[in-house]
Amino acid sequence: MSNCPRCGAMFSCAPVDESKDRPCWCSALPSLSPADLQALGADPAGSCFCPACLKTLIAARAEQTASDGK
Ligand SMILES: [Zn+2]
């Protein structure tokens, strides 16, 4: 199990938990680059986020990108 660096929730991440024989749930979601995370003020420090935070961050980044692109 891993701890979310944003909210502290426990969650499982296949790459972090070394269960490499199956795809992680996060591979089904759009990925955020380190630059995306910095723009959101979220530094994962080499970790992953819990499902709730990752979805929140992806939505927030999508909104930022939409307003930047005008
Ligand atoms: Zn979280």
N, CA, C, O and the ligand as a Tripos MOL2 file, in Angstrom:
@<TRIPOS>MOLECULE
protein
  281   279    71     0     0
PROTEIN
NO_CHARGES

@<TRIPOS>ATOM
      1 N           0.8380   -1.2010    0.0000 N.3       1 MET1
      2 CA          0.0000    0.0000    0.0000 C.3       1 MET1
      3 C           0.8750    1.2540    0.0000 C.2       1 MET1
      4 O           2.0190    1.2350    0.4530 O.2       1 MET1
      5 N           0.3160    2.3260   -0.5100 N.am      2 SER2
      6 CA          1.0220    3.5950   -0.5550 C.3       2 SER2
      7 C           0.1990    4.6570    0.1550 C.2       2 SER2
      8 O          -1.0080    4.5120    0.3460 O.2       2 SER2
      9 N           0.8830    5.7310    0.5410 N.am      3 ASN3
     10 CA          0.1950    6.8830    1.1250 C.3       3 ASN3
     11 C           0.1440    7.9920    0.0920 C.2       3 ASN3
     12 O           1.1600    8.3370   -0.5110 O.2       3 ASN3
     13 N          -1.0290    8.5450   -0.1090 N.am      4 CYS4
     14 CA         -1.1600    9.6730   -1.0340 C.3       4 CYS4
     15 C          -0.4140   10.8710   -0.4580 C.2       4 CYS4
     16 O          -0.6630   11.2470    0.6880 O.2       4 CYS4
     17 N           0.5130   11.4950   -1.2370 N.am      5 PRO5
     18 CA          1.2610   12.6530   -0.7280 C.3       5 PRO5
     19 C           0.3850   13.8840   -0.5880 C.2       5 PRO5
     20 O           0.8010   14.8640    0.0310 O.2       5 PRO5
     21 N          -0.8190   13.8590   -1.1480 N.am      6 ARG6
     22 CA         -1.6840   15.0490   -1.1330 C.3       6 ARG6
     23 C          -2.6620   15.0060    0.0310 C.2       6 ARG6
     24 O          -2.8320   16.0070    0.7270 O.2       6 ARG6
     25 N          -3.3080   13.8640    0.2550 N.am      7 CYS7
     26 CA         -4.3320   13.7970    1.2920 C.3       7 CYS7
     27 C          -4.0110   12.7520    2.3570 C.2       7 CYS7
     28 O          -4.6950   12.6850    3.3790 O.2       7 CYS7
     29 N          -2.9840   11.9410    2.1330 N.am      8 GLY8
     30 CA         -2.5800   10.9730    3.1400 C.3       8 GLY8
     31 C          -3.3690    9.6820    3.1180 C.2       8 GLY8
     32 O          -3.1600    8.8160    3.9680 O.2       8 GLY8
     33 N          -4.2800    9.5340    2.1550 N.am      9 ALA9
     34 CA         -5.0940    8.3180    2.0870 C.3       9 ALA9
     35 C          -4.2360    7.1260    1.6770 C.2       9 ALA9
     36 O          -3.2650    7.2670    0.9340 O.2       9 ALA9
     37 N          -4.6080    5.9610    2.1710 N.am     10 MET10
     38 CA         -3.9380    4.7420    1.7600 C.3      10 MET10
     39 C          -4.5490    4.2620    0.4460 C.2      10 MET10
     40 O          -5.7680    4.2760    0.2770 O.2      10 MET10
     41 N          -3.7070    3.8460   -0.4630 N.am     11 PHE11
     42 CA         -4.2010    3.2940   -1.7250 C.3      11 PHE11
     43 C          -3.1400    2.3590   -2.2670 C.2      11 PHE11
     44 O          -1.9950    2.3710   -1.8150 O.2      11 PHE11
     45 N          -3.5250    1.5560   -3.2280 N.am     12 SER12
     46 CA         -2.5590    0.6480   -3.8350 C.3      12 SER12
     47 C          -2.2420    1.1150   -5.2450 C.2      12 SER12
     48 O          -3.1320    1.4910   -6.0070 O.2      12 SER12
     49 N          -0.9600    1.0850   -5.5780 N.am     13 CYS13
     50 CA         -0.4870    1.4620   -6.9040 C.3      13 CYS13
     51 C           0.4130    0.3300   -7.3800 C.2      13 CYS13
     52 O           1.4070    0.0100   -6.7290 O.2      13 CYS13
     53 N           0.0760   -0.2650   -8.4970 N.am     14 ALA14
     54 CA          0.8090   -1.4570   -8.9430 C.3      14 ALA14
     55 C           2.3170   -1.2280   -9.0770 C.2      14 ALA14
     56 O           3.0900   -2.0320   -8.5570 O.2      14 ALA14
     57 N           2.7660   -0.1640   -9.7520 N.am     15 PRO15
     58 CA          4.2240    0.0360   -9.8830 C.3      15 PRO15
     59 C           4.9060    0.2600   -8.5360 C.2      15 PRO15
     60 O           5.9830   -0.2830   -8.2880 O.2      15 PRO15
     61 N           4.2860    1.0530   -7.6680 N.am     16 VAL16
     62 CA          4.8970    1.3620   -6.3780 C.3      16 VAL16
     63 C           4.8960    0.1330   -5.4840 C.2      16 VAL16
     64 O           5.8570   -0.1120   -4.7540 O.2      16 VAL16
     65 N           3.8220   -0.6340   -5.5420 N.am     17 ASP17
     66 CA          3.7030   -1.8200   -4.6980 C.3      17 ASP17
     67 C           4.3830   -3.0460   -5.3010 C.2      17 ASP17
     68 O           4.3400   -4.1400   -4.7380 O.2      17 ASP17
     69 N           5.0080   -2.8390   -6.4540 N.am     18 GLU18
     70 CA          5.7890   -3.8980   -7.0990 C.3      18 GLU18
     71 C           4.9320   -5.0780   -7.5350 C.2      18 GLU18
     72 O           5.4230   -6.2020   -7.6410 O.2      18 GLU18
     73 N           3.6580   -4.8240   -7.7860 N.am     19 SER19
     74 CA          2.8340   -5.8680   -8.4000 C.3      19 SER19
     75 C           2.7970   -5.5810   -9.9020 C.2      19 SER19
     76 O           1.7950   -5.1120  -10.4410 O.2      19 SER19
     77 N           3.9090   -5.8740  -10.5520 N.am     20 LYS20
     78 CA          4.1120   -5.4380  -11.9340 C.3      20 LYS20
     79 C           3.4060   -6.3460  -12.9290 C.2      20 LYS20
     80 O           3.4400   -6.0940  -14.1340 O.2      20 LYS20
     81 N           2.7740   -7.3890  -12.4390 N.am     21 ASP21
     82 CA          2.1720   -8.3530  -13.3630 C.3      21 ASP21
     83 C           0.7870   -7.9190  -13.8210 C.2      21 ASP21
     84 O           0.1490   -8.6190  -14.6080 O.2      21 ASP21
     85 N           0.3110   -6.7650  -13.3360 N.am     22 ARG22
     86 CA         -0.9950   -6.2940  -13.8090 C.3      22 ARG22
     87 C          -0.9270   -4.7900  -14.0020 C.2      22 ARG22
     88 O          -0.1510   -4.1200  -13.3210 O.2      22 ARG22
     89 N          -1.7270   -4.2370  -14.9200 N.am     23 PRO23
     90 CA         -1.7090   -2.7890  -15.1090 C.3      23 PRO23
     91 C          -2.3010   -2.0910  -13.8970 C.2      23 PRO23
     92 O          -3.2470   -2.5820  -13.2800 O.2      23 PRO23
     93 N          -1.7350   -0.9460  -13.5680 N.am     24 CYS24
     94 CA         -2.2380   -0.1610  -12.4480 C.3      24 CYS24
     95 C          -3.5180    0.5610  -12.8730 C.2      24 CYS24
     96 O          -3.7060    0.8810  -14.0470 O.2      24 CYS24
     97 N          -4.3840    0.8080  -11.9090 N.am     25 TRP25
     98 CA         -5.6070    1.5610  -12.1910 C.3      25 TRP25
     99 C          -5.2770    2.9270  -12.8020 C.2      25 TRP25
    100 O          -6.0500    3.4570  -13.6010 O.2      25 TRP25
    101 N          -4.1160    3.4990  -12.4180 N.am     26 CYS26
    102 CA         -3.7850    4.8510  -12.8830 C.3      26 CYS26
    103 C          -3.4340    4.8680  -14.3640 C.2      26 CYS26
    104 O          -3.4800    5.9270  -14.9900 O.2      26 CYS26
    105 N          -3.0800    3.7070  -14.9450 N.am     27 SER27
    106 CA         -2.7580    3.6890  -16.3710 C.3      27 SER27
    107 C          -4.0200    3.8660  -17.2100 C.2      27 SER27
    108 O          -3.9300    4.1380  -18.4080 O.2      27 SER27
    109 N          -5.2030    3.7130  -16.5940 N.am     28 ALA28
    110 CA         -6.4590    3.9310  -17.3110 C.3      28 ALA28
    111 C          -6.8430    5.4050  -17.3420 C.2      28 ALA28
    112 O          -7.7690    5.7950  -18.0530 O.2      28 ALA28
    113 N          -6.1220    6.2340  -16.5610 N.am     29 LEU29
    114 CA         -6.4280    7.6560  -16.4980 C.3      29 LEU29
    115 C          -5.4220    8.4400  -17.3260 C.2      29 LEU29
    116 O          -4.3200    7.9550  -17.5840 O.2      29 LEU29
    117 N          -5.7900    9.6540  -17.7480 N.am     30 PRO30
    118 CA         -4.8110   10.5010  -18.4360 C.3      30 PRO30
    119 C          -3.6210   10.7560  -17.5210 C.2      30 PRO30
    120 O          -3.7940   10.9450  -16.3170 O.2      30 PRO30
    121 N          -2.4270   10.7620  -18.0760 N.am     31 SER31
    122 CA         -1.2510   10.9630  -17.2350 C.3      31 SER31
    123 C          -0.9420   12.4530  -17.1150 C.2      31 SER31
    124 O          -1.2100   13.2350  -18.0270 O.2      31 SER31
    125 N          -0.3720   12.8270  -15.9680 N.am     32 LEU32
    126 CA          0.0480   14.2000  -15.7320 C.3      32 LEU32
    127 C           1.5640   14.2360  -15.7430 C.2      32 LEU32
    128 O           2.2090   13.4360  -15.0660 O.2      32 LEU32
    129 N           2.1410   15.1580  -16.5050 N.am     33 SER33
    130 CA          3.5870   15.2940  -16.5290 C.3      33 SER33
    131 C           4.0480   16.0100  -15.2620 C.2      33 SER33
    132 O           3.2410   16.6450  -14.5840 O.2      33 SER33
    133 N           5.3380   15.9130  -14.9370 N.am     34 PRO34
    134 CA          5.8670   16.6740  -13.7890 C.3      34 PRO34
    135 C           5.5840   18.1670  -13.9090 C.2      34 PRO34
    136 O           5.3420   18.8340  -12.9030 O.2      34 PRO34
    137 N           5.6120   18.7000  -15.1390 N.am     35 ALA35
    138 CA          5.3130   20.1200  -15.3450 C.3      35 ALA35
    139 C           3.8520   20.4200  -15.0100 C.2      35 ALA35
    140 O           3.5370   21.4600  -14.4310 O.2      35 ALA35
    141 N           2.9690   19.4950  -15.3830 N.am     36 ASP36
    142 CA          1.5480   19.6590  -15.0410 C.3      36 ASP36
    143 C           1.3800   19.7270  -13.5300 C.2      36 ASP36
    144 O           0.6650   20.5830  -13.0100 O.2      36 ASP36
    145 N           2.0560   18.8020  -12.8260 N.am     37 LEU37
    146 CA          1.9260   18.7390  -11.3720 C.3      37 LEU37
    147 C           2.4780   20.0040  -10.7320 C.2      37 LEU37
    148 O           1.9030   20.5090   -9.7680 O.2      37 LEU37
    149 N           3.5930   20.5260  -11.2590 N.am     38 GLN38
    150 CA          4.1720   21.7560  -10.7090 C.3      38 GLN38
    151 C           3.2200   22.9230  -10.9080 C.2      38 GLN38
    152 O           3.0790   23.7680  -10.0250 O.2      38 GLN38
    153 N           2.5590   22.9750  -12.0780 N.am     39 ALA39
    154 CA          1.6100   24.0460  -12.3600 C.3      39 ALA39
    155 C           0.4470   24.0130  -11.3780 C.2      39 ALA39
    156 O          -0.1660   25.0400  -11.0870 O.2      39 ALA39
    157 N           0.1520   22.8250  -10.8730 N.am     40 LEU40
    158 CA         -0.9510   22.6670   -9.9220 C.3      40 LEU40
    159 C          -0.4670   22.7950   -8.4810 C.2      40 LEU40
    160 O          -1.2690   22.7400   -7.5490 O.2      40 LEU40
    161 N           0.8320   22.9650   -8.2980 N.am     41 GLY41
    162 CA          1.3730   23.0520   -6.9430 C.3      41 GLY41
    163 C           1.3850   21.7170   -6.2420 C.2      41 GLY41
    164 O           1.4000   21.6720   -5.0120 O.2      41 GLY41
    165 N           1.3790   20.6230   -6.9910 N.am     42 ALA42
    166 CA          1.3760   19.2840   -6.4020 C.3      42 ALA42
    167 C           2.6520   18.5650   -6.8040 C.2      42 ALA42
    168 O           2.8350   18.2190   -7.9710 O.2      42 ALA42
    169 N           3.5170   18.3460   -5.8560 N.am     43 ASP43
    170 CA          4.7690   17.6470   -6.1380 C.3      43 ASP43
    171 C           4.6530   16.2130   -5.6340 C.2      43 ASP43
    172 O           4.6300   15.9890   -4.4240 O.2      43 ASP43
    173 N           4.5820   15.2490   -6.5290 N.am     44 PRO44
    174 CA          4.4050   13.8600   -6.0880 C.3      44 PRO44
    175 C           5.6530   13.2680   -5.4760 C.2      44 PRO44
    176 O           5.5840   12.2180   -4.8380 O.2      44 PRO44
    177 N           6.8020   13.9160   -5.6540 N.am     45 ALA45
    178 CA          8.0540   13.4160   -5.0710 C.3      45 ALA45
    179 C           8.2770   11.9440   -5.4140 C.2      45 ALA45
    180 O           8.6520   11.1370   -4.5640 O.2      45 ALA45
    181 N           8.0360   11.6240   -6.6740 N.am     46 GLY46
    182 CA          8.3050   10.2740   -7.1280 C.3      46 GLY46
    183 C           7.2360    9.2780   -6.7470 C.2      46 GLY46
    184 O           7.3760    8.0840   -7.0130 O.2      46 GLY46
    185 N           6.1680    9.7500   -6.1270 N.am     47 SER47
    186 CA          5.1000    8.8500   -5.7230 C.3      47 SER47
    187 C           3.9060    9.0100   -6.6500 C.2      47 SER47
    188 O           3.9460    9.7780   -7.6120 O.2      47 SER47
    189 N           2.8650    8.2920   -6.3530 N.am     48 CYS48
    190 CA          1.6210    8.3720   -7.1010 C.3      48 CYS48
    191 C           0.5740    8.9930   -6.1770 C.2      48 CYS48
    192 O           0.7750    9.0780   -4.9650 O.2      48 CYS48
    193 N          -0.5330    9.4220   -6.7540 N.am     49 PHE49
    194 CA         -1.6240    9.9500   -5.9460 C.3      49 PHE49
    195 C          -2.7420    8.9140   -5.8400 C.2      49 PHE49
    196 O          -2.8280    7.9960   -6.6550 O.2      49 PHE49
    197 N          -3.5880    9.0710   -4.8380 N.am     50 CYS50
    198 CA         -4.7290    8.1780   -4.6870 C.3      50 CYS50
    199 C          -5.7250    8.4730   -5.8110 C.2      50 CYS50
    200 O          -5.6670    9.5430   -6.4170 O.2      50 CYS50
    201 N          -6.6290    7.5460   -6.0950 N.am     51 PRO51
    202 CA         -7.5710    7.7490   -7.2070 C.3      51 PRO51
    203 C          -8.3240    9.0640   -7.1090 C.2      51 PRO51
    204 O          -8.4890    9.7470   -8.1200 O.2      51 PRO51
    205 N          -8.7860    9.4400   -5.9200 N.am     52 ALA52
    206 CA         -9.5770   10.6650   -5.7680 C.3      52 ALA52
    207 C          -8.7460   11.8900   -6.1160 C.2      52 ALA52
    208 O          -9.2030   12.7600   -6.8570 O.2      52 ALA52
    209 N          -7.5110   11.9660   -5.5800 N.am     53 CYS53
    210 CA         -6.6620   13.1370   -5.8360 C.3      53 CYS53
    211 C          -6.2170   13.1820   -7.2900 C.2      53 CYS53
    212 O          -6.1550   14.2590   -7.8830 O.2      53 CYS53
    213 N          -5.9080   12.0340   -7.8700 N.am     54 LEU54
    214 CA         -5.4470   12.0340   -9.2530 C.3      54 LEU54
    215 C          -6.5440   12.5560  -10.1760 C.2      54 LEU54
    216 O          -6.2710   13.3300  -11.0940 O.2      54 LEU54
    217 N          -7.7740   12.1360   -9.9360 N.am     55 LYS55
    218 CA         -8.8910   12.6240  -10.7560 C.3      55 LYS55
    219 C          -9.1000   14.1120  -10.5470 C.2      55 LYS55
    220 O          -9.3750   14.8390  -11.5020 O.2      55 LYS55
    221 N          -8.9730   14.5790   -9.2990 N.am     56 THR56
    222 CA         -9.1070   16.0100   -9.0110 C.3      56 THR56
    223 C          -8.0250   16.8020   -9.7400 C.2      56 THR56
    224 O          -8.3050   17.8470  -10.3280 O.2      56 THR56
    225 N          -6.7860   16.3030   -9.7010 N.am     57 LEU57
    226 CA         -5.6720   17.0020  -10.3350 C.3      57 LEU57
    227 C          -5.8300   17.0220  -11.8480 C.2      57 LEU57
    228 O          -5.5540   18.0350  -12.4920 O.2      57 LEU57
    229 N          -6.2730   15.9090  -12.4150 N.am     58 ILE58
    230 CA         -6.4680   15.8410  -13.8710 C.3      58 ILE58
    231 C          -7.5370   16.8490  -14.2940 C.2      58 ILE58
    232 O          -7.3730   17.5460  -15.2960 O.2      58 ILE58
    233 N          -8.6320   16.9270  -13.5300 N.am     59 ALA59
    234 CA         -9.7070   17.8650  -13.8570 C.3      59 ALA59
    235 C          -9.2220   19.2980  -13.7160 C.2      59 ALA59
    236 O          -9.5440   20.1430  -14.5510 O.2      59 ALA59
    237 N          -8.4470   19.5870  -12.6670 N.am     60 ALA60
    238 CA         -7.9420   20.9340  -12.4400 C.3      60 ALA60
    239 C          -6.9810   21.3360  -13.5570 C.2      60 ALA60
    240 O          -7.0090   22.4730  -14.0280 O.2      60 ALA60
    241 N          -6.1330   20.3990  -13.9780 N.am     61 ARG61
    242 CA         -5.1760   20.6920  -15.0400 C.3      61 ARG61
    243 C          -5.9050   20.9360  -16.3690 C.2      61 ARG61
    244 O          -5.5110   21.8010  -17.1500 O.2      61 ARG61
    245 N          -6.9620   20.1710  -16.6110 N.am     62 ALA62
    246 CA         -7.7440   20.3410  -17.8350 C.3      62 ALA62
    247 C          -8.3670   21.7390  -17.8790 C.2      62 ALA62
    248 O          -8.4180   22.3790  -18.9290 O.2      62 ALA62
    249 N          -8.8420   22.2020  -16.7040 N.am     63 GLU63
    250 CA         -9.4220   23.5490  -16.6360 C.3      63 GLU63
    251 C          -8.3560   24.6130  -16.8660 C.2      63 GLU63
    252 O          -8.5900   25.5860  -17.5830 O.2      63 GLU63
    253 N          -7.1810   24.4290  -16.2560 N.am     64 GLN64
    254 CA         -6.0810   25.3730  -16.4450 C.3      64 GLN64
    255 C          -5.6930   25.4490  -17.9070 C.2      64 GLN64
    256 O          -5.5290   26.5350  -18.4630 O.2      64 GLN64
    257 N          -5.5460   24.2720  -18.5350 N.am     65 THR65
    258 CA         -5.1340   24.2270  -19.9390 C.3      65 THR65
    259 C          -6.1770   24.8940  -20.8160 C.2      65 THR65
    260 O          -5.8350   25.5950  -21.7690 O.2      65 THR65
    261 N          -7.4550   24.6800  -20.5000 N.am     66 ALA66
    262 CA         -8.5330   25.2670  -21.2990 C.3      66 ALA66
    263 C          -8.4980   26.7940  -21.2080 C.2      66 ALA66
    264 O          -8.7080   27.4760  -22.2110 O.2      66 ALA66
    265 N          -8.2340   27.3370  -20.0100 N.am     67 SER67
    266 CA         -8.2390   28.7870  -19.8590 C.3      67 SER67
    267 C          -6.9350   29.3980  -20.3780 C.2      67 SER67
    268 O          -6.9310   30.5410  -20.8350 O.2      67 SER67
    269 N          -5.8260   28.6460  -20.3130 N.am     68 ASP68
    270 CA         -4.5550   29.1390  -20.8460 C.3      68 ASP68
    271 C          -4.5920   29.2270  -22.3750 C.2      68 ASP68
    272 O          -3.9700   30.1000  -22.9810 O.2      68 ASP68
    273 N          -5.3330   28.3030  -22.9730 N.am     69 GLY69
    274 CA         -5.2800   28.1720  -24.4280 C.3      69 GLY69
    275 C          -6.0890   29.1970  -25.1920 C.2      69 GLY69
    276 O          -6.1940   29.1210  -26.4160 O.2      69 GLY69
    277 N          -6.6670   30.1630  -24.4770 N.am     70 LYS70
    278 CA         -7.5100   31.1290  -25.1720 C.3      70 LYS70
    279 C          -6.6850   32.1700  -25.8960 C.2      70 LYS70
    280 O          -7.2400   33.0640  -26.5360 O.2      70 LYS70
    281 ZN         -5.1270   11.5820   -2.2110 Zn       71 ZN71
@<TRIPOS>BOND
     1     1     2 1
     2     2     3 1
     3     3     4 2
     4     3     5 am
     5     5     6 1
     6     6     7 1
     7     7     8 2
     8     7     9 am
     9     9    10 1
    10    10    11 1
    11    11    12 2
    12    11    13 am
    13    13    14 1
    14    14    15 1
    15    15    16 2
    16    15    17 am
    17    17    18 1
    18    18    19 1
    19    19    20 2
    20    19    21 am
    21    21    22 1
    22    22    23 1
    23    23    24 2
    24    23    25 am
    25    25    26 1
    26    26    27 1
    27    27    28 2
    28    27    29 am
    29    29    30 1
    30    30    31 1
    31    31    32 2
    32    31    33 am
    33    33    34 1
    34    34    35 1
    35    35    36 2
    36    35    37 am
    37    37    38 1
    38    38    39 1
    39    39    40 2
    40    39    41 am
    41    41    42 1
    42    42    43 1
    43    43    44 2
    44    43    45 am
    45    45    46 1
    46    46    47 1
    47    47    48 2
    48    47    49 am
    49    49    50 1
    50    50    51 1
    51    51    52 2
    52    51    53 am
    53    53    54 1
    54    54    55 1
    55    55    56 2
    56    55    57 am
    57    57    58 1
    58    58    59 1
    59    59    60 2
    60    59    61 am
    61    61    62 1
    62    62    63 1
    63    63    64 2
    64    63    65 am
    65    65    66 1
    66    66    67 1
    67    67    68 2
    68    67    69 am
    69    69    70 1
    70    70    71 1
    71    71    72 2
    72    71    73 am
    73    73    74 1
    74    74    75 1
    75    75    76 2
    76    75    77 am
    77    77    78 1
    78    78    79 1
    79    79    80 2
    80    79    81 am
    81    81    82 1
    82    82    83 1
    83    83    84 2
    84    83    85 am
    85    85    86 1
    86    86    87 1
    87    87    88 2
    88    87    89 am
    89    89    90 1
    90    90    91 1
    91    91    92 2
    92    91    93 am
    93    93    94 1
    94    94    95 1
    95    95    96 2
    96    95    97 am
    97    97    98 1
    98    98    99 1
    99    99   100 2
   100    99   101 am
   101   101   102 1
   102   102   103 1
   103   103   104 2
   104   103   105 am
   105   105   106 1
   106   106   107 1
   107   107   108 2
   108   107   109 am
   109   109   110 1
   110   110   111 1
   111   111   112 2
   112   111   113 am
   113   113   114 1
   114   114   115 1
   115   115   116 2
   116   115   117 am
   117   117   118 1
   118   118   119 1
   119   119   120 2
   120   119   121 am
   121   121   122 1
   122   122   123 1
   123   123   124 2
   124   123   125 am
   125   125   126 1
   126   126   127 1
   127   127   128 2
   128   127   129 am
   129   129   130 1
   130   130   131 1
   131   131   132 2
   132   131   133 am
   133   133   134 1
   134   134   135 1
   135   135   136 2
   136   135   137 am
   137   137   138 1
   138   138   139 1
   139   139   140 2
   140   139   141 am
   141   141   142 1
   142   142   143 1
   143   143   144 2
   144   143   145 am
   145   145   146 1
   146   146   147 1
   147   147   148 2
   148   147   149 am
   149   149   150 1
   150   150   151 1
   151   151   152 2
   152   151   153 am
   153   153   154 1
   154   154   155 1
   155   155   156 2
   156   155   157 am
   157   157   158 1
   158   158   159 1
   159   159   160 2
   160   159   161 am
   161   161   162 1
   162   162   163 1
   163   163   164 2
   164   163   165 am
   165   165   166 1
   166   166   167 1
   167   167   168 2
   168   167   169 am
   169   169   170 1
   170   170   171 1
   171   171   172 2
   172   171   173 am
   173   173   174 1
   174   174   175 1
   175   175   176 2
   176   175   177 am
   177   177   178 1
   178   178   179 1
   179   179   180 2
   180   179   181 am
   181   181   182 1
   182   182   183 1
   183   183   184 2
   184   183   185 am
   185   185   186 1
   186   186   187 1
   187   187   188 2
   188   187   189 am
   189   189   190 1
   190   190   191 1
   191   191   192 2
   192   191   193 am
   193   193   194 1
   194   194   195 1
   195   195   196 2
   196   195   197 am
   197   197   198 1
   198   198   199 1
   199   199   200 2
   200   199   201 am
   201   201   202 1
   202   202   203 1
   203   203   204 2
   204   203   205 am
   205   205   206 1
   206   206   207 1
   207   207   208 2
   208   207   209 am
   209   209   210 1
   210   210   211 1
   211   211   212 2
   212   211   213 am
   213   213   214 1
   214   214   215 1
   215   215   216 2
   216   215   217 am
   217   217   218 1
   218   218   219 1
   219   219   220 2
   220   219   221 am
   221   221   222 1
   222   222   223 1
   223   223   224 2
   224   223   225 am
   225   225   226 1
   226   226   227 1
   227   227   228 2
   228   227   229 am
   229   229   230 1
   230   230   231 1
   231   231   232 2
   232   231   233 am
   233   233   234 1
   234   234   235 1
   235   235   236 2
   236   235   237 am
   237   237   238 1
   238   238   239 1
   239   239   240 2
   240   239   241 am
   241   241   242 1
   242   242   243 1
   243   243   244 2
   244   243   245 am
   245   245   246 1
   246   246   247 1
   247   247   248 2
   248   247   249 am
   249   249   250 1
   250   250   251 1
   251   251   252 2
   252   251   253 am
   253   253   254 1
   254   254   255 1
   255   255   256 2
   256   255   257 am
   257   257   258 1
   258   258   259 1
   259   259   260 2
   260   259   261 am
   261   261   262 1
   262   262   263 1
   263   263   264 2
   264   263   265 am
   265   265   266 1
   266   266   267 1
   267   267   268 2
   268   267   269 am
   269   269   270 1
   270   270   271 1
   271   271   272 2
   272   271   273 am
   273   273   274 1
   274   274   275 1
   275   275   276 2
   276   275   277 am
   277   277   278 1
   278   278   279 1
   279   279   280 2
@<TRIPOS>SUBSTRUCTURE
     1 MET1         2 RESIDUE 1 A MET
     2 SER2         6 RESIDUE 1 A SER
     3 ASN3        10 RESIDUE 1 A ASN
     4 CYS4        14 RESIDUE 1 A CYS
     5 PRO5        18 RESIDUE 1 A PRO
     6 ARG6        22 RESIDUE 1 A ARG
     7 CYS7        26 RESIDUE 1 A CYS
     8 GLY8        30 RESIDUE 1 A GLY
     9 ALA9        34 RESIDUE 1 A ALA
    10 MET10       38 RESIDUE 1 A MET
    11 PHE11       42 RESIDUE 1 A PHE
    12 SER12       46 RESIDUE 1 A SER
    13 CYS13       50 RESIDUE 1 A CYS
    14 ALA14       54 RESIDUE 1 A ALA
    15 PRO15       58 RESIDUE 1 A PRO
    16 VAL16       62 RESIDUE 1 A VAL
    17 ASP17       66 RESIDUE 1 A ASP
    18 GLU18       70 RESIDUE 1 A GLU
    19 SER19       74 RESIDUE 1 A SER
    20 LYS20       78 RESIDUE 1 A LYS
    21 ASP21       82 RESIDUE 1 A ASP
    22 ARG22       86 RESIDUE 1 A ARG
    23 PRO23       90 RESIDUE 1 A PRO
    24 CYS24       94 RESIDUE 1 A CYS
    25 TRP25       98 RESIDUE 1 A TRP
    26 CYS26      102 RESIDUE 1 A CYS
    27 SER27      106 RESIDUE 1 A SER
    28 ALA28      110 RESIDUE 1 A ALA
    29 LEU29      114 RESIDUE 1 A LEU
    30 PRO30      118 RESIDUE 1 A PRO
    31 SER31      122 RESIDUE 1 A SER
    32 LEU32      126 RESIDUE 1 A LEU
    33 SER33      130 RESIDUE 1 A SER
    34 PRO34      134 RESIDUE 1 A PRO
    35 ALA35      138 RESIDUE 1 A ALA
    36 ASP36      142 RESIDUE 1 A ASP
    37 LEU37      146 RESIDUE 1 A LEU
    38 GLN38      150 RESIDUE 1 A GLN
    39 ALA39      154 RESIDUE 1 A ALA
    40 LEU40      158 RESIDUE 1 A LEU
    41 GLY41      162 RESIDUE 1 A GLY
    42 ALA42      166 RESIDUE 1 A ALA
    43 ASP43      170 RESIDUE 1 A ASP
    44 PRO44      174 RESIDUE 1 A PRO
    45 ALA45      178 RESIDUE 1 A ALA
    46 GLY46      182 RESIDUE 1 A GLY
    47 SER47      186 RESIDUE 1 A SER
    48 CYS48      190 RESIDUE 1 A CYS
    49 PHE49      194 RESIDUE 1 A PHE
    50 CYS50      198 RESIDUE 1 A CYS
    51 PRO51      202 RESIDUE 1 A PRO
    52 ALA52      206 RESIDUE 1 A ALA
    53 CYS53      210 RESIDUE 1 A CYS
    54 LEU54      214 RESIDUE 1 A LEU
    55 LYS55      218 RESIDUE 1 A LYS
    56 THR56      222 RESIDUE 1 A THR
    57 LEU57      226 RESIDUE 1 A LEU
    58 ILE58      230 RESIDUE 1 A ILE
    59 ALA59      234 RESIDUE 1 A ALA
    60 ALA60      238 RESIDUE 1 A ALA
    61 ARG61      242 RESIDUE 1 A ARG
    62 ALA62      246 RESIDUE 1 A ALA
    63 GLU63      250 RESIDUE 1 A GLU
    64 GLN64      254 RESIDUE 1 A GLN
    65 THR65      258 RESIDUE 1 A THR
    66 ALA66      262 RESIDUE 1 A ALA
    67 SER67      266 RESIDUE 1 A SER
    68 ASP68      270 RESIDUE 1 A ASP
    69 GLY69      274 RESIDUE 1 A GLY
    70 LYS70      278 RESIDUE 1 A LYS
    71 ZN71       281 GROUP 0 **** ****
